[in-house]
Amino acid sequence: MSDFQIKISNVSFAYDGHQIISNLSFVVEKGDYLGIIGPNGGGKTTLLKIILGLLKPKKGEVIINGKCGYVPQRAAQDTAGLPATVEEIVASGGSSSEKITHAMELVGINKHKDKLLSSLSGGERQKVFVAHSLAGNPEILILDEPSAGVDISSQGKFYSFLRELNKKGITIIFVSHDINVIANEAKKVLCLGGKTVCFGTPQETITQKNIENLYGRSVKFFLHQH
């Protein structure tokens, strides 16, 4: 059996004739922790939707080995007032009480299971939606801007939690506008924006030249390593 989890081969996609992704190819291996960076409109969310099968590429091939779980952008923010308990939210993503309980334990929110979602912090709410995805027992977890709406003090804990999930064998793909987060958290990086595409380790990809090509010469990047 192949060691790759996701294989993207010469994928292209356009909206109303406007090319968003052109001949993109890369491989995500089992156990990878991939961060995706790039400017607004660069194709990051579009790529996630192609991987998830929500959009069909105009050209190319997408092969997925394993089930995907998805935490969409602004999940914690847009559902802050939802009149549901933590357990009810997680249960809507699972098929058995055993998987639901396991997902809550894995994420560390079992103690909050009877609380209303609205009573939790942004970081805790985001964990609830990760648990919702994990209740479906995925091998791949895909997150679009996972720290959006999460207070600064909780972001470090949230990414530490994602690292632990990755150590347990879950392949993680996440989009972030925070280049330092990508540099410090991800094992691999995909730069995606217009004609600029790069893929490799953070050391190989997050360079001043690549950042200028992605965001423009006015952007100065200073890496703060943990």
Summary of the structure (lengths in Angstrom):
residues: 226
radius of gyration: 17.6
end to end distance: 36.3
largest distance: 52.5
contacts: 721
relative contact order: 0.18
helix: 37%
strand: 27%
